[in-house]
């Protein structure tokens, strides 16, 4: 069974998500429609890229992913199709897909040519452009039928950490805050290890706080499982399942997690000093 996933900043209150699903089923009732999320903050491309990047890999090859974030129609902006890592990704040409694949070269990029003639009316990009393109691909159709191959699409730079050699310090930043209030940075385990080669110790600094150990998982914070409840609320740094440095509160939540207790926001710096 073919699969189409949906990611959007539409929320679930309005009609838009239902309209997209209904449009897909009107063209092919056998398609398996999977919601990744519709709770993206409005127009937030960095947040979208983190979620899509970490979700799509768990789907079968040839899955079609519709990403309706900052996707309102404008005649001056293309809608594009990425074929990358064995999957298809449909989005507006707003730079989002360059953030998802900042380290992977797409196999091909197409400008979607459905409904882009001068006399075509597009009322809702997701139903009028994205859906017919996605169903065509889900039915086994060739990308060349719905689009023309192009060399490149809009590029945005994903924020990368830097290593300051004179200060012996990594300077990273917060790129995402999850549903548990965990603070995810752009500092990868590989970058941390290569930057800190030759040093025995380090300190993670943010705001006026610091940590001096990185755990390999949330549960590693607990050193005695018979006293597990005593560790609730303990602050920690871990490398999460995406191998990114994460600041967390054990068993924290949106209300009492790292975001609320540390007070960090997306875009703020996190420093790691080696010594």
C-alpha positions in Angstrom: 0.0 0.0 0.0 1.4 3.4 -0.9 1.9 6.0 1.8 1.5 9.8 1.9 2.6 11.6 5.1 1.3 15.1 6.1 3.2 17.8 8.0 1.8 21.2 8.3 1.4 24.4 10.5 -2.4 24.2 10.0 -3.3 23.0 13.5 -6.2 20.6 14.0 -9.0 23.2 14.7 -9.6 24.4 11.1 -10.8 22.5 8.0 -7.5 22.5 6.2 -6.1 19.1 7.4 -9.4 17.4 6.6 -9.5 19.1 3.2 -6.1 17.7 2.3 -7.0 14.2 3.4 -10.3 14.3 1.6 -8.6 15.5 -1.6 -6.2 12.6 -1.4 -8.9 10.0 -0.9 -11.0 11.5 -3.7 -8.1 10.6 -6.1 -7.1 7.3 -4.5 -9.1 5.7 -1.7 -6.4 3.1 -1.1 -3.6 5.5 -0.1 -2.4 5.2 3.5 -2.4 8.7 5.0 -0.1 9.3 8.0 0.0 12.5 10.0 3.5 13.4 11.1 2.3 16.6 12.8 0.1 19.6 12.2 1.3 21.5 15.3 4.3 23.3 13.7 4.6 26.9 14.8 3.3 29.1 12.0 5.9 29.4 9.2 8.7 27.9 11.4 11.0 26.2 8.9 13.7 25.2 11.4 11.2 23.4 13.6 9.7 21.7 10.6 13.1 20.5 9.3 14.0 18.9 12.6 10.7 17.0 12.8 10.6 15.9 9.2 14.3 15.0 9.2 13.9 12.7 12.2 10.6 11.2 11.2 10.9 10.4 7.5 13.7 7.8 7.9 11.3 5.4 9.7 9.0 5.2 6.7 9.4 2.8 3.7 11.3 3.9 0.7 9.2 5.7 -2.0 6.9 7.2 0.7 5.6 10.6 -0.4 5.8 13.4 2.1 3.6 16.5 1.8 5.0 19.4 3.8 2.6 22.3 4.0 4.5 24.9 6.0 4.7 28.5 4.7 3.0 27.0 1.6 0.5 29.7 0.7 0.3 30.2 -3.0 2.2 32.9 -4.8 2.7 33.0 -8.6 6.2 34.2 -8.1 7.2 31.2 -6.0 7.7 27.7 -7.2 6.4 24.5 -5.6 9.0 21.8 -5.7 9.6 18.1 -5.4 12.8 16.6 -3.9 13.7 13.0 -4.5 16.1 12.3 -1.7 17.2 9.3 0.3 14.7 7.1 -1.6 11.7 9.3 -0.6 9.7 12.1 -2.3 9.2 15.4 -0.6 6.7 18.1 -1.8 6.9 21.6 -0.5 7.0 25.3 -1.4 10.3 26.6 -2.7 10.9 28.4 0.6 14.3 26.8 1.5 12.7 24.2 3.9 14.0 21.2 2.0 17.5 22.6 2.0 17.3 22.6 5.8 16.0 19.0 6.0 18.8 17.9 3.7 21.6 20.2 4.7 24.0 17.3 4.6 22.4 15.1 1.9 22.4 15.8 -1.8 19.0 15.2 -3.3 18.9 12.7 -6.2 16.8 15.1 -8.2 14.8 18.4 -7.8 11.7 19.2 -9.9 9.6 22.3 -10.2 6.0 21.1 -10.0 4.2 22.2 -13.1 0.6 21.3 -12.1 -1.6 24.4 -12.0 1.1 26.9 -12.9 -0.2 28.2 -16.2 -1.2 31.9 -16.3 -4.9 31.1 -16.3 -4.9 28.4 -13.6 -6.4 29.4 -10.2 -4.9 28.0 -7.1 -7.0 28.6 -4.0 -5.2 26.3 -1.6 -1.8 25.0 -2.6 -2.0 21.8 -0.6 -5.2 20.5 -2.3 -4.7 22.1 -5.7 -1.0 21.4 -6.2 0.5 19.2 -3.6 -2.2 16.5 -3.4 -2.4 15.7 -7.2 1.4 15.6 -7.4 1.6 13.3 -4.3 -1.1 10.9 -5.5 0.5 10.7 -8.9 3.8 9.6 -7.3 2.0 7.3 -4.8 0.3 5.6 -7.8 3.8 4.9 -9.2 3.9 7.8 -11.7 7.1 9.4 -12.8 8.2 12.8 -11.4 8.8 14.0 -15.0 5.1 13.9 -15.7 4.2 16.4 -13.1 7.3 18.6 -13.1 10.4 19.7 -14.9 13.9 18.9 -13.5 15.8 21.9 -12.2 19.3 22.3 -10.9 18.7 23.9 -7.6 16.0 25.3 -5.3 16.1 28.0 -2.7 18.8 27.5 -0.1 18.8 28.4 3.5 21.7 27.9 5.9 21.1 25.5 8.8 22.7 27.0 11.9 25.9 25.1 12.6 28.1 25.1 15.8 31.6 26.5 15.6 34.7 25.8 17.5 36.7 28.7 18.8 40.3 27.4 19.1 41.7 30.3 21.1 38.9 30.0 23.7 38.9 26.1 23.5 35.1 26.4 23.2 32.2 25.2 21.1 29.6 27.8 20.5 26.2 26.2 19.5 22.6 27.3 19.7 19.2 26.0 20.6 17.3 24.9 17.5 14.3 23.0 18.9 12.2 22.6 22.0 10.2 19.4 22.2 6.9 18.5 23.8 8.6 17.6 27.1 10.3 20.9 27.3 13.7 19.4 26.3 16.1 21.8 24.7 17.8 20.5 21.6 21.0 22.1 20.3 22.8 21.9 17.0 25.9 20.4 18.6 26.3 16.8 17.4 28.1 14.1 19.3 30.6 13.8 16.4 31.4 17.5 16.5 31.7 17.5 20.3 34.1 14.6 20.2 36.3 15.9 17.4 36.5 19.4 19.0 37.3 18.1 22.4 40.0 15.6 21.3 43.0 15.9 23.7 41.0 17.4 26.6 39.9 15.5 29.7 37.2 17.8 31.0 34.5 20.2 29.8 31.8 22.4 31.1 28.5 23.1 29.3 27.4 26.7 29.9 24.1 28.3 29.2 22.6 31.5 30.8 24.1 31.4 34.3 24.0 27.6 34.7 26.5 24.9 33.9 26.8 21.1 33.6 29.9 19.0 33.5 28.6 15.6 32.3 26.8 14.2 29.2 24.7 11.1 29.6 23.9 8.7 26.7 20.2 8.5 27.4 17.5 10.0 29.7 17.4 6.8 31.8 21.1 6.9 32.4 20.4 9.8 34.7 19.1 7.3 37.2 21.9 5.6 39.1 19.7 3.6 41.4 16.4 2.3 40.1 15.1 1.4 43.5 15.2 5.1 44.3 14.1 6.2 40.8 11.5 8.8 42.0 14.3 10.7 43.8 15.8 11.6 40.4 12.7 13.3 39.1 13.5 16.9 38.3 17.2 16.3 38.0 18.8 18.4 35.3 21.1 16.7 32.8 22.7 16.9 29.4 22.4 14.0 27.0 23.0 13.0 23.4 19.5 12.3 22.2 18.5 9.7 19.6 19.4 12.1 16.9 22.9 12.3 18.5 22.4 16.0 19.3 23.2 17.6 22.6 20.0 18.0 24.6 19.4 19.8 27.9 16.7 18.0 29.9 15.0 17.6 33.2 14.4 13.9 34.1 10.6 13.2 33.9 10.1 16.9 33.0 7.1 18.2 31.0 6.2 21.4 29.1 5.3 23.1 32.4 8.3 22.0 34.5 10.9 20.9 31.9 14.2 22.3 30.8 12.6 25.1 28.8 10.7 26.5 31.8 13.4 25.9 34.4 16.4 27.0 32.3 14.6 29.8 30.5 16.3 29.1 27.2 14.7 30.0 23.8 15.4 28.9 20.3 18.4 30.8 18.9 20.1 31.3 22.3 23.7 30.1 22.6 25.0 27.1 24.4 28.8 26.9 25.1 31.1 24.0 25.8 34.5 24.9 27.3 37.2 22.3 27.2 40.1 22.1 29.7 
